[in-house]
Amino acid sequence: MSEYQYYEWIAVDRPLTEEELEEVSGLSSHMDIATATQAVVTYSYGDFKHDRRAVLLKYFDAMLYAANWGSRELAFRFPVAAVDAKAIRAFCIEDRISLTREGEFQVLEIDLSEDEGSDWIDVEGILRRLVPLREQIIQGDYRALYMAWLAEREADEDEDDEEEETTQPPVPAGLRKLTAAHKAFMQFFDIDSYLVKAAAESSEALQPISDQALAGALSLLPRQECDAFLLRVLQGETQVGSTLRKRLIELAGIEKPAASRRTPAPSELAETAKRFVQEEQRRVQAEAERKRIQELEELSKRVEPTWTWVEKLIEQKQSKAYDQAVALLVNLRDLAVYQKRLPEFESRLIPLVNRYTSRRALIERLRNAGLAQ
């Protein structure tokens, strides 16, 4: 299998200047896309000659990297004042989830790469679907971080229960109702949906903040701060909206998304997820059985025509016709078992088989289906 590497960066807070765009365009001869808000580089051989993290830090606000040997990385750049570093670090795991101060920025990196590789997914365009997570994190919504933390802890078989109790972050609100960005995040990192469903049982409902409540808080904003926010708007600072929203929430006394009062250990969640898987398997099996019984009930209305058609198919002496004939005989046998009339079926099958013992291809198919000795 040939190698494939995919790099993508997106600018959120402001577009690149003409000078910056020229610099980004010259980073690689493999540059597929280079605009004021996006850059994409792909490699089927060779490597990107620059530090992808450094490119993020200098020019962009979001980065995605994937390789077909199992690498999966997502990173966001935030203005230092835009995020609660202490809250985010509760989800950090060494070499997997990290938040690092770099001058005027905080860089959040999530690396859940598989050591032994994983199924490849089409990653083109997925960063656009993941970018809304950045704003959610700015607003104190840490559902994506919790899912990443949970997936990594679940994969860490050496983690003992005692350490889980002392280091795990609280279950964030809103896990019962995930956004499209969360679903894309789970797809990209191949996070077990049943594990998230198990955690959701301890997750509080996410309470939306109304525009009316935010508007009411505007009157509480001191004039000096109002002027400062307006000046930042005039200066083209796109992050000002998020910063103002956070300040208004603070002034209005609106609580951040509530965390669960109870934080189940990953081992407990794994057991619950296992139960969900088993329940789903039973549901699927029951549904398949229901459909099969429905098919058999329909077949019971046309038993004689089916036997006639079986013989006509056999007489065609063709492989495809043999396959169809054997499939019909299997259905007739299943119907006989369902109706507790198997002896009647066998009394018709045995003479039919005996008539065609010279048809080796047919007899082999019948034996493989358990219809002949």
C-alpha positions in Angstrom: 0.0 0.0 0.0 1.4 3.4 -1.0 1.6 6.1 1.6 -0.7 9.1 1.8 -0.4 12.2 4.0 -2.9 15.0 4.2 -2.3 18.4 5.8 -4.9 21.1 6.1 -4.9 24.5 7.8 -7.8 27.0 8.1 -7.8 30.6 9.2 -10.8 31.6 11.4 -10.1 34.9 13.1 -8.8 36.7 10.1 -7.8 36.0 6.5 -4.1 35.9 5.5 -2.6 39.0 4.1 -1.2 39.0 0.6 2.3 38.6 1.9 1.3 35.7 4.2 -0.5 34.0 1.4 2.5 34.2 -0.8 4.7 32.7 2.0 2.2 29.9 2.5 1.9 29.1 -1.2 5.7 28.7 -1.3 5.8 26.1 1.5 5.5 23.1 -0.8 5.3 22.2 -4.4 2.6 19.7 -3.3 0.2 22.6 -2.3 -3.2 21.6 -3.6 -5.1 24.7 -2.1 -3.7 28.0 -1.0 -6.2 30.8 -0.3 -6.5 33.5 2.3 -8.4 31.2 4.6 -7.2 27.7 3.7 -4.1 25.6 2.7 -4.0 21.9 1.8 -1.0 19.8 1.1 -1.0 16.1 0.1 1.8 13.7 -0.3 1.8 10.2 -1.9 5.6 10.1 -1.3 8.0 12.3 0.5 7.2 14.6 3.5 6.2 18.1 4.2 9.5 20.0 4.8 8.2 22.4 7.4 6.9 22.0 11.0 3.1 21.8 10.5 2.5 23.1 14.0 4.7 26.1 13.3 2.6 26.8 10.2 -0.5 26.8 12.4 1.1 29.1 15.0 2.2 31.6 12.4 -0.7 31.8 10.0 -3.8 29.8 10.9 -6.3 28.9 13.6 -7.0 25.2 12.9 -5.0 22.3 11.6 -5.6 18.7 10.6 -3.1 16.0 9.8 -3.8 12.4 8.7 -1.8 9.6 7.2 -2.9 6.3 6.0 -0.7 4.4 8.5 -2.9 5.6 11.4 -1.9 9.2 12.2 -4.8 11.4 13.3 -4.1 14.9 14.6 -6.2 18.0 15.2 -5.0 21.3 16.6 -6.5 24.8 17.3 -4.8 28.1 18.0 -6.5 30.5 20.4 -5.7 34.0 21.6 -4.5 33.6 25.2 -7.4 35.5 26.7 -10.0 33.6 24.7 -9.8 30.3 26.6 -9.8 29.0 30.2 -6.4 27.2 30.2 -6.9 25.6 33.6 -10.3 24.1 32.6 -8.8 22.7 29.4 -5.8 21.2 31.1 -8.2 19.0 33.1 -8.6 17.0 29.9 -4.9 16.8 28.9 -3.1 13.5 28.6 0.7 13.5 28.0 1.6 13.1 24.3 -2.1 12.9 23.4 -4.0 16.0 24.4 -2.0 19.1 25.3 -2.4 22.9 25.7 0.7 24.9 25.3 1.3 28.7 25.7 3.1 30.1 22.7 3.6 33.9 23.1 0.1 35.5 22.6 -1.5 32.2 21.7 -2.6 28.9 23.3 -2.2 25.8 21.1 -4.5 22.9 21.7 -3.3 19.6 20.1 -5.2 16.3 20.0 -3.2 13.4 18.7 -5.1 10.0 18.9 -3.0 8.3 16.3 -3.2 4.5 16.1 0.1 2.7 16.5 -1.1 -0.2 14.3 -3.0 1.8 11.8 -6.7 2.2 11.3 -9.4 2.2 8.7 -8.8 5.1 6.3 -11.6 7.7 6.0 -12.0 10.5 3.5 -10.5 13.4 5.4 -10.8 16.0 2.6 -13.2 18.7 3.9 -13.5 17.3 7.3 -11.6 20.2 9.0 -14.4 22.6 7.9 -16.8 20.4 9.9 -14.5 20.4 12.9 -13.8 24.1 13.1 -17.0 24.9 15.1 -15.5 22.9 18.0 -13.0 25.8 18.4 -15.7 28.3 19.2 -17.4 25.8 21.4 -14.2 25.4 23.4 -13.9 29.2 23.7 -17.4 29.3 25.1 -16.5 26.6 27.7 -18.2 23.7 26.0 -15.7 20.8 26.4 -17.7 17.9 25.0 -15.1 17.2 22.3 -12.2 17.3 24.8 -14.0 14.9 27.1 -14.7 12.5 24.2 -11.0 12.6 23.2 -10.0 12.1 26.9 -12.4 9.2 27.3 -11.3 7.5 24.1 -7.6 7.7 25.1 -8.3 6.5 28.6 -10.4 3.6 27.3 -7.5 2.6 25.0 -5.0 2.7 27.9 -5.3 -0.7 29.4 -2.6 0.0 32.0 -4.6 2.7 33.7 -5.7 1.5 37.2 -9.0 2.3 38.8 -7.5 4.4 41.6 -5.8 6.8 39.3 -8.9 7.1 37.2 -10.9 8.3 40.2 -8.3 11.0 41.0 -7.5 12.3 37.5 -10.6 12.2 35.4 -12.4 15.4 34.4 -16.1 15.9 35.0 -18.6 14.7 32.4 -19.6 17.9 30.5 -23.2 18.8 29.8 -24.8 18.1 26.4 -23.5 14.6 25.5 -27.0 13.4 24.9 -27.4 15.9 22.0 -24.2 16.2 19.9 -23.7 18.6 17.1 -22.5 17.8 13.5 -19.0 18.9 14.5 -19.0 16.4 17.4 -20.1 13.6 15.1 -17.3 14.5 12.6 -14.9 14.6 15.5 -15.9 11.0 16.5 -15.6 9.9 12.9 -12.2 11.4 12.4 -10.8 9.9 15.6 -12.8 6.7 15.4 -14.3 7.2 18.9 -16.7 4.5 20.1 -20.2 5.9 19.9 -21.4 3.4 22.5 -18.7 4.7 25.0 -20.0 8.3 24.4 -23.6 7.0 24.8 -22.6 5.5 28.2 -21.1 8.7 29.4 -24.1 10.6 28.2 -26.2 8.9 30.9 -24.3 11.0 33.5 -24.4 14.2 31.3 -26.7 17.1 32.3 -28.8 18.8 29.6 -27.1 21.7 27.9 -29.0 24.9 28.7 -28.9 27.3 25.7 -28.2 31.0 26.4 -30.9 33.2 24.9 -30.1 36.3 22.9 -32.6 38.1 25.2 -30.4 37.3 28.2 -27.3 38.5 26.5 -29.1 41.7 25.3 -30.1 42.4 28.9 -26.5 42.1 30.0 -25.4 44.8 27.5 -26.8 47.5 29.9 -24.5 46.2 32.6 -21.4 46.6 30.5 -19.4 49.7 31.6 -19.0 52.4 29.0 -15.3 52.1 28.9 -15.5 48.4 28.0 -18.2 49.2 25.4 -15.8 51.6 23.7 -12.9 49.1 23.9 -15.0 46.4 22.2 -16.1 48.8 19.5 -12.5 49.8 18.8 -11.5 46.1 18.5 -14.4 45.7 15.9 -13.1 48.7 13.9 -9.6 47.2 14.0 -11.0 44.0 12.4 -10.5 41.7 15.3 -12.9 38.8 14.5 -12.5 37.2 17.9 -14.1 40.1 19.6 -17.6 38.6 19.2 -16.7 35.5 21.3 -14.9 37.6 23.9 -17.9 40.0 24.2 -20.3 37.0 24.5 -18.2 35.6 27.3 -18.1 38.9 29.1 -21.9 39.3 28.8 -22.4 35.8 30.2 -20.3 36.7 33.1 -22.2 40.0 33.7 -25.6 38.3 33.5 -24.5 35.7 36.0 -25.3 32.9 33.6 -23.6 29.7 34.6 -21.3 27.8 32.2 -22.5 24.5 30.8 -23.0 22.4 33.9 -20.8 19.4 34.5 -22.2 16.2 35.9 -22.3 15.8 39.7 -21.2 12.1 39.2 -18.2 11.2 37.2 -18.1 7.5 36.3 -14.8 5.8 35.8 -13.8 4.8 32.3 -13.9 1.1 33.3 -17.5 1.6 34.4 -18.3 3.4 31.2 -16.7 0.6 29.2 -19.0 -1.9 30.9 -22.0 0.2 30.1 -20.9 0.6 26.5 -20.5 -3.2 26.3 -24.1 -3.6 27.5 -25.3 -1.1 24.9 -23.5 -3.1 22.2 -25.1 -6.3 23.3 -28.5 -4.7 23.4 -28.0 -3.3 19.9 -26.9 -6.7 18.7 -30.0 -8.3 20.2 -32.2 -5.6 18.6 -30.6 -6.2 15.2 -31.0 -9.9 15.6 -34.6 -9.6 16.6 -35.3 -7.3 13.6 -33.6 -9.7 11.2 -35.6 -12.6 12.7 -38.8 -10.6 12.3 -38.1 -9.9 8.7 -37.2 -13.5 8.0 -40.5 -14.7 9.5 -42.3 -12.2 7.3 -40.5 -13.6 4.3 -41.4 -17.1 5.2 -45.0 -16.2 5.7 -45.0 -14.8 2.2 -43.3 -17.9 0.9 -46.0 -20.1 2.5 -48.5 -18.7 0.0 -46.5 -19.9 -3.0 -44.9 -23.2 -2.0 -46.0 -25.2 -5.1 -45.0 -22.6 -7.7 -41.6 -22.4 -5.9 -40.9 -26.1 -6.2 -41.9 -25.9 -9.8 -39.5 -23.0 -10.4 -36.7 -24.9 -8.6 -36.9 -27.7 -11.1 -37.0 -25.3 -14.1 -33.9 -23.6 -12.8 -32.0 -26.9 -12.4 -33.0 -27.9 -16.0 -31.1 -24.8 -17.3 -27.8 -26.5 -16.3 -26.2 -23.2 -15.6 -24.2 -22.1 -12.5 -26.2 -19.0 -11.8 -29.5 -21.0 -12.1 -28.1 -23.6 -9.7 -27.3 -20.9 -7.2 -30.9 -19.6 -7.5 -32.4 -23.0 -7.2 -30.4 -23.9 -4.0 -31.3 -20.5 -2.5 -35.0 -21.3 -3.0 -34.6 -24.8 -1.5 -32.9 -23.3 1.5 -35.9 -21.0 1.9 -38.3 -23.9 1.6 -36.4 -25.8 4.2 -36.5 -22.9 6.6 -40.2 -22.6 6.0 -40.7 -26.3 6.8 -38.7 -25.9 10.0 -40.8 -22.8 11.0 -44.0 -24.7 10.3 -42.7 -27.9 11.9 -43.2 -29.8 8.6 -39.6 -30.8 7.9 -40.4 -34.5 7.1 -42.7 -33.3 4.3 -39.9 -31.1 2.9 -37.4 -33.9 3.0 -39.8 -36.3 1.3 -39.8 -34.0 -1.7 -36.2 -33.0 -1.6 -34.6 -36.5 -1.5 -36.2 -37.7 -4.8 -35.2 -34.4 -6.5 -31.6 -34.8 -5.4 -31.6 -38.4 -6.5 -32.7 -37.4 -10.0 -29.7 -35.1 -10.4 -26.8 -37.0 -8.8 -24.9 -36.8 -12.0 -24.9 -33.0 -11.8 -21.7 -32.5 -9.8 -21.9 -28.7 -9.7 -25.4 -28.8 -8.4 -24.7 -31.6 -5.8 -21.7 -29.7 -4.5 -23.9 -26.6 -4.0 -26.6 -28.7 -2.3 -24.0 -30.3 0.1 -22.6 -26.9 1.0 -26.1 -25.7 1.9 -26.7 -28.8 4.0 -29.3 -30.2 1.6 -27.5 -33.3 0.4 -25.1 -35.9 1.8 
